[in-house]
Amino acid sequence: MLTEDACFSMPPAPSWHRGTDALTAFLGVGPLSGEWRWRHVFVRASGQPALAFYSWDEDAGAYVPFALNVLTIRDGLISDVTAFIVRSTAPSDPEAYKRWPEEPIVPGRFVDFFGRFGLPEELSA
């Protein structure tokens, strides 16, 4: 559950969403639109709970890294999400978000955001 003024930021993309309405609008266009297939792995980052998200890649026949989401918890609710994206683009419009899982993985970002946690390069179907 999110706090009413929760923040969602996405380095290296210059995106920042604040508040329930902004988050709901963003998530409904992209990650929670129902068009992306996801798997996740729970990890901890700097002592905080985090989720490594993998999106389905038809060509690979597997789930491949998409983002490491680090959660900040306050009073038992999620107050901030910082998503470290491993894909090569920084969408700036809602239509671009729909295609983000199709963008290639940036190898250095994979190493920085997934490799340091010993996370796999893909998850089987």
C-alpha positions in Angstrom: 0.0 0.0 0.0 1.3 3.5 -0.9 1.2 6.6 1.2 -1.0 9.4 -0.3 2.1 11.4 -1.3 4.3 8.5 -2.4 7.1 9.3 -4.9 8.3 7.1 -7.8 11.6 8.1 -9.5 13.4 6.3 -12.3 17.1 7.0 -12.6 18.7 7.2 -15.1 15.4 8.4 -16.7 14.4 11.9 -15.8 11.0 10.8 -14.6 9.4 11.6 -11.3 5.9 10.9 -10.2 4.4 12.1 -6.9 1.1 11.3 -5.3 -1.4 8.5 -5.8 -3.1 10.0 -8.9 0.2 10.5 -10.7 1.5 7.1 -9.9 -1.8 5.4 -10.9 -1.8 7.2 -14.2 1.8 6.3 -15.0 1.5 2.6 -13.9 -1.7 2.2 -15.8 0.0 3.2 -19.1 3.1 1.1 -18.7 4.0 -1.4 -16.0 0.5 -2.3 -14.8 -1.3 -1.9 -18.2 -1.7 -5.6 -18.5 0.4 -5.7 -21.7 3.7 -6.5 -20.0 4.4 -9.9 -18.5 6.4 -9.7 -15.3 8.3 -11.9 -12.8 10.1 -10.5 -9.7 12.8 -11.5 -7.2 12.9 -10.0 -3.7 16.3 -8.6 -2.6 17.6 -6.0 -0.2 19.4 -2.9 -1.3 21.2 -0.8 1.3 19.1 -2.5 4.0 15.8 -1.6 2.2 13.4 -4.0 0.6 13.8 -4.2 -3.2 12.2 -6.0 -6.1 14.2 -7.0 -9.2 11.6 -7.0 -12.0 12.0 -9.1 -15.2 9.9 -8.6 -18.3 9.0 -11.3 -20.8 11.2 -11.4 -23.9 9.5 -13.4 -26.7 12.8 -13.8 -28.7 14.7 -15.1 -25.7 11.8 -17.2 -24.5 12.5 -16.0 -21.0 12.1 -13.1 -18.5 15.0 -10.6 -18.8 16.0 -7.8 -16.4 14.0 -4.6 -16.5 14.4 -2.7 -13.3 15.5 -2.9 -9.7 12.9 -1.1 -7.6 14.1 0.0 -4.1 11.2 0.6 -1.7 11.2 3.1 1.2 8.8 2.1 4.0 7.3 4.6 6.4 4.7 3.7 9.0 4.2 0.3 7.3 3.4 1.9 3.9 5.5 2.4 0.8 6.4 6.1 0.7 9.0 6.0 -2.1 10.0 3.8 -5.0 13.3 4.3 -6.8 13.4 2.2 -10.0 16.9 1.6 -11.5 16.0 0.8 -15.1 18.4 -1.4 -17.2 16.9 -0.5 -20.6 18.4 1.9 -23.1 15.8 4.6 -23.4 14.2 7.1 -21.2 10.6 7.4 -22.5 9.1 10.8 -22.2 5.6 10.2 -23.4 2.9 7.6 -22.6 3.2 5.8 -26.0 7.0 5.3 -25.5 6.3 3.6 -22.1 4.3 0.9 -23.8 7.3 -0.2 -25.7 9.9 0.1 -23.0 10.3 -3.6 -22.4 11.3 -4.1 -26.0 14.3 -1.8 -25.7 17.8 -3.5 -25.3 19.5 -3.9 -21.9 22.4 -1.7 -21.2 25.2 -4.1 -20.1 26.7 -1.7 -17.6 23.4 -1.0 -16.0 22.7 -4.8 -15.7 26.0 -5.2 -13.8 25.3 -2.2 -11.6 21.7 -2.9 -10.8 21.4 -6.7 -11.0 24.8 -8.2 -11.1 25.9 -6.8 -7.8 23.1 -8.6 -6.1 23.9 -11.9 -7.8 20.7 -11.8 -9.7 20.4 -14.0 -12.8 20.5 -12.7 -16.4 17.2 -14.3 -17.1 14.3 -16.2 -15.5 12.8 -19.2 -17.2 9.1 -19.2 -18.3 
